């Protein structure tokens, strides 16, 4: 039998190793570098695809200026930027307890949408018949209750029959959409399926229409951070997320934790629905959630399920969205181009997580390291 000598085994050119620990400062530096690199690539793509920039390369700076203009050029745009952050952050916060528990709740879109539907249903049937303050309280209760119900249904099935929560919560989004479409047909017999803005059920304004919403969500972020990190319930969520067997060993009822956490997650999505219904739109459509239930997954993941860090990630996502929309307006390009810009930058941000968690070694690096260890010995 022939044997292969150890010296004849060729070392691969590149090999990977998982980092034992990640320095938070270094991790954020890598993320910032990824965003900057993504912006450079976006500028190159814009130079190649936008005629105005191609004809006058000196205007490439206008491309980056548009990112800032989209959110900060006027007071109205700035407050819209803060409002968009607040709604997206609220939905992202709602998903966070479930994600920390490794319950992959993809149903934030549907849970938010039924929250809007619940609040508007109360407005449709009771608006003008009860005092405004009571109407707002009833709308709030209905939004939280409908969001809770929509969140706890997949939790019950997971706890009792072990169903796949990812598929279940995803399908519930479509059910929510069709449910809204059904009620629009009931409420608008004309067939237009457009309810219009209702006269009643508007949250009070303090300073402007958005400030109250922003303050509510900011308080929610701080409260949820405390809940997840400094309470018994938060501890149980983390233990169940780390290992169900460990949770069982220390006496934690994981089924109870799953159901309780999804009630909370659904209720917070319902809160987001209430803020949309009573604070912004005063109506409901099948697009009331605006896809933010899915974007919230990205925000929560980029923020590492840390409610305070998610303030920054939601701000980044909204900065990209409004900046890309401004680029489309300033340079008169296709409506699909902003999505390309946002996609490129998100690609770089997601890719940066690889370099944060893994270390790349080139041929010879490992052998030199081993030789160094032998020399020390």
C-alpha positions in Angstrom: 0.0 0.0 0.0 1.4 3.4 -1.0 1.3 6.2 1.4 1.3 9.9 0.8 3.9 11.9 2.7 2.7 14.8 4.7 5.0 17.1 2.7 3.3 16.1 -0.5 -0.1 17.2 0.6 -0.6 20.6 -1.0 -2.0 23.3 1.2 -5.0 25.2 -0.3 -4.4 28.7 -1.6 -7.1 30.1 0.7 -8.8 28.7 3.7 -11.3 30.2 6.2 -11.5 30.1 10.0 -14.3 31.4 12.2 -13.2 34.1 14.5 -13.2 33.1 18.2 -14.3 36.6 19.2 -15.3 39.8 17.3 -14.2 43.2 18.5 -17.3 45.4 18.3 -15.3 48.5 17.2 -13.7 46.5 14.4 -17.1 45.0 13.4 -18.7 48.4 13.0 -15.6 49.7 11.2 -16.0 46.9 8.7 -19.7 47.7 8.3 -19.0 51.4 7.7 -16.3 50.5 5.2 -18.8 48.3 3.4 -21.3 51.1 3.1 -18.6 53.5 1.7 -17.4 50.9 -0.8 -21.0 50.3 -1.8 -21.5 54.0 -2.4 -18.4 54.1 -4.6 -19.7 51.2 -6.7 -23.1 52.9 -6.9 -21.4 56.0 -8.2 -19.7 54.0 -10.9 -22.9 52.2 -11.9 -24.7 55.6 -12.1 -21.8 57.0 -14.2 -22.3 54.2 -16.7 -26.1 54.2 -16.8 -27.2 57.8 -16.3 -26.8 59.9 -19.4 -26.5 63.2 -17.5 -23.5 61.9 -15.5 -22.0 60.1 -18.5 -22.0 63.3 -20.5 -20.6 65.4 -17.7 -18.4 63.3 -15.3 -17.8 66.4 -13.2 -21.4 66.1 -11.9 -20.7 62.8 -10.2 -20.8 64.6 -6.9 -24.4 65.5 -7.6 -25.2 61.8 -7.4 -24.0 61.6 -3.8 -25.5 64.9 -2.9 -28.9 63.5 -3.9 -28.6 60.9 -1.1 -28.4 63.8 1.4 -31.0 65.9 -0.3 -33.5 63.0 -0.1 -33.7 63.2 3.7 -32.2 66.6 4.8 -32.8 69.2 2.1 -36.0 70.5 3.6 -37.7 70.4 7.0 -40.6 68.4 5.5 -38.3 65.7 4.1 -36.4 65.5 7.4 -39.6 64.9 9.4 -40.7 62.4 6.8 -37.4 60.7 7.3 -37.8 60.5 11.1 -41.4 59.3 10.6 -40.3 56.5 8.2 -37.6 55.5 10.7 -40.1 55.3 13.5 -42.6 53.0 11.6 -39.9 50.7 10.3 -38.2 50.6 13.7 -41.5 49.8 15.4 -42.1 46.8 13.1 -38.5 45.7 13.5 -38.7 45.9 17.3 -41.9 43.8 17.1 -40.0 41.0 15.3 -37.0 41.1 17.6 -38.2 39.0 20.6 -39.3 36.2 18.3 -36.0 36.3 16.5 -34.0 36.2 19.7 -35.9 33.1 20.6 -35.0 31.6 17.1 -38.7 31.7 16.2 -38.5 33.0 12.6 -41.5 35.3 12.4 -41.8 36.3 8.8 -45.3 37.5 9.4 -44.6 41.0 10.5 -46.3 42.3 7.3 -49.5 40.5 7.9 -49.6 41.2 11.7 -49.1 44.9 11.0 -51.7 44.9 8.3 -54.4 43.3 10.5 -53.5 45.8 13.2 -54.4 48.6 10.7 -57.5 46.7 9.8 -58.6 46.3 13.4 -58.1 50.0 14.2 -59.9 51.1 11.0 -62.8 48.7 11.6 -63.5 50.4 14.9 -63.2 53.8 13.2 -65.7 52.7 10.5 -68.4 51.5 12.9 -67.9 53.8 15.9 -66.4 57.0 14.3 -68.6 60.0 15.3 -70.7 57.9 17.6 -68.4 57.9 20.6 -66.0 60.6 22.0 -62.8 61.0 20.1 -60.6 60.0 23.1 -62.6 56.8 23.6 -62.5 56.0 19.9 -58.7 56.2 19.9 -58.5 53.9 22.9 -60.8 51.4 21.3 -58.8 51.6 18.0 -55.6 51.0 20.0 -57.1 47.9 21.8 -58.5 46.5 18.5 -55.1 46.9 16.8 -53.2 45.2 19.6 -55.7 42.4 19.8 -55.8 41.6 16.1 -52.0 41.7 15.9 -51.8 39.4 19.0 -54.2 36.9 17.4 -52.3 36.9 14.1 -49.1 36.3 16.0 -50.2 33.7 18.4 -51.9 31.4 15.8 -48.6 30.1 14.3 -47.1 30.0 17.9 -49.8 27.6 19.0 -49.3 25.4 16.0 -45.5 25.4 16.6 -45.9 24.6 20.3 -48.5 21.9 19.9 -47.6 20.2 16.6 -44.1 21.5 15.8 -45.1 23.1 12.5 -42.7 25.3 10.5 -43.2 28.8 11.7 -41.4 30.4 8.8 -43.8 29.0 6.2 -46.8 29.4 8.5 -46.2 33.1 9.3 -45.4 33.8 5.6 -48.7 32.3 4.5 -50.5 34.4 7.1 -49.3 37.5 5.3 -51.4 36.5 2.3 -54.4 35.7 4.4 -54.2 39.2 6.0 -54.0 40.8 2.5 -57.2 39.0 1.3 -58.9 39.7 4.6 -58.4 43.5 4.0 -59.5 43.1 0.4 -62.7 41.4 1.6 -63.6 44.2 4.1 -62.9 46.9 1.6 -65.5 45.3 -0.7 -67.9 45.2 2.3 -67.3 48.8 3.3 -67.1 50.2 -0.2 -70.1 48.7 -2.1 -69.4 50.9 -5.2 -66.6 48.5 -6.2 -63.7 51.0 -6.1 -62.2 49.2 -3.1 -60.9 52.5 -1.9 -62.1 53.5 1.6 -60.7 57.0 1.5 -59.5 59.0 4.5 -61.9 58.8 7.5 -63.0 61.9 9.4 -62.4 60.4 12.9 -59.7 58.6 14.8 -56.7 60.9 14.4 -53.9 60.9 17.0 -53.4 64.4 18.5 -50.6 66.5 17.1 -47.8 67.8 19.3 -45.6 70.2 17.4 -46.3 68.3 14.1 -48.1 65.2 13.0 -45.1 62.9 13.4 -43.5 63.9 16.7 -45.9 61.8 18.9 -45.2 58.7 16.7 -41.5 59.2 17.0 -41.5 59.6 20.8 -43.7 56.5 21.2 -41.4 54.3 19.1 -38.3 55.7 20.9 -39.8 54.9 24.3 -40.6 51.4 22.9 -37.0 50.8 21.8 -35.7 51.7 25.2 -38.4 49.6 27.0 -37.8 46.6 24.8 -34.0 46.8 25.4 -34.6 46.7 29.1 -37.2 43.9 28.8 -34.9 41.7 26.7 -31.7 42.2 28.7 -32.8 42.9 32.3 -35.9 40.9 33.0 -36.8 37.2 33.7 -38.9 37.0 30.5 -36.0 38.3 28.5 -33.6 35.8 30.0 -36.0 33.0 29.2 -36.3 34.1 25.6 -32.5 34.1 25.3 -32.1 30.7 26.9 -34.8 29.1 24.6 -33.1 30.7 21.6 -29.7 29.3 22.6 -30.9 25.8 23.3 -34.3 24.2 24.0 -32.6 21.4 25.9 -30.9 23.8 28.2 -34.2 25.6 28.8 -35.8 22.3 29.7 -32.9 21.4 32.0 -33.2 24.6 34.0 -37.0 24.3 34.2 -38.2 26.7 31.5 -41.4 25.8 29.7 -40.3 26.5 26.1 -43.9 26.1 24.8 -45.1 28.8 27.2 -42.2 31.1 26.3 -42.9 30.7 22.5 -46.6 31.5 22.9 -46.0 34.4 25.3 -43.3 35.9 23.1 -45.4 35.7 19.9 -48.3 37.4 21.8 -45.9 40.2 22.5 -44.5 40.2 19.0 -48.0 40.3 17.4 -49.1 43.0 19.8 -46.2 45.3 18.9 -46.9 44.7 15.2 -50.5 45.7 16.0 -49.1 48.9 17.6 -47.3 49.7 14.4 -50.6 49.1 12.6 -52.3 51.5 15.0 -49.7 54.2 14.4 -50.2 53.8 10.7 -54.0 53.9 11.0 -54.5 56.6 13.6 -51.3 58.5 13.2 -50.8 58.6 9.5 -53.3 57.2 6.9 -56.7 57.1 8.7 -57.6 54.4 6.2 -56.6 50.9 5.1 -55.6 49.3 1.9 -53.8 46.1 1.0 -50.6 48.1 0.8 -50.9 49.8 4.2 -47.9 48.0 5.6 -45.9 48.9 2.5 -43.6 45.9 2.6 -42.0 47.1 5.8 -42.7 43.8 7.5 -40.1 42.2 5.3 -37.7 45.2 5.5 -38.0 45.0 9.3 -36.3 41.6 9.1 -33.3 43.1 7.5 -33.2 45.9 10.0 -33.4 43.5 13.0 -30.7 41.3 11.6 -28.3 44.1 10.8 -28.8 45.4 14.3 -28.0 42.0 15.8 -31.5 42.0 17.4 -30.3 44.9 19.7 -33.2 47.4 20.0 -30.9 50.4 20.4 -28.6 49.4 17.5 -31.7 48.9 15.3 -32.3 52.7 15.6 -29.2 53.1 13.5 -29.9 50.3 11.0 -33.5 51.5 10.4 -32.1 55.1 9.8 -29.6 53.7 7.3 -32.3 51.8 5.4 -34.6 54.9 5.2 -31.6 57.1 4.2 -31.0 54.8 1.3 -34.6 54.6 0.3 -35.2 58.4 0.3 -31.8 59.1 -1.2 -32.5 56.6 -4.0 -35.9 58.2 -4.6 -34.3 61.6 -4.8 -31.8 60.3 -7.4 -34.6 59.0 -9.5 -36.2 62.5 -9.4 -33.1 64.6 -10.0 -31.7 62.5 -12.8 -35.0 61.5 -14.4 -34.2 57.8 -14.5 -36.3 54.7 -14.4 -38.2 53.9 -11.2 -36.3 50.6 -11.0 -32.9 52.4 -10.7 -33.3 53.4 -7.0 -33.9 49.7 -6.2 -30.7 48.8 -7.9 -28.8 51.4 -5.8 -30.3 50.2 -2.5 -29.7 46.6 -3.5 -26.0 47.2 -4.2 -25.4 48.9 -0.9 -27.3 46.2 1.0 -25.3 43.5 -0.8 -22.1 45.1 0.5 -23.5 45.4 4.0 -24.6 41.8 4.1 -21.3 40.7 2.7 -19.4 42.6 5.4 -20.9 40.2 8.0 -18.8 37.4 6.4 -15.6 39.3 7.0 -16.7 40.1 10.5 -17.3 36.5 11.5 -14.6 34.8 9.4 -10.9 35.2 8.9 -9.3 34.6 5.5 -5.9 32.8 5.5 -3.7 32.5 2.4 -1.2 29.7 1.6 1.7 29.8 4.0 0.0 31.9 6.7 -0.9 28.8 8.7 2.5 27.2 8.4 4.2 30.4 9.4 2.0 30.6 12.4 2.7 27.1 13.4 6.4 27.7 13.0 6.2 30.7 15.2 4.5 28.6 17.9 7.2 25.9 17.7 9.9 28.6 18.0 8.3 29.9 21.2 8.2 26.4 22.6 
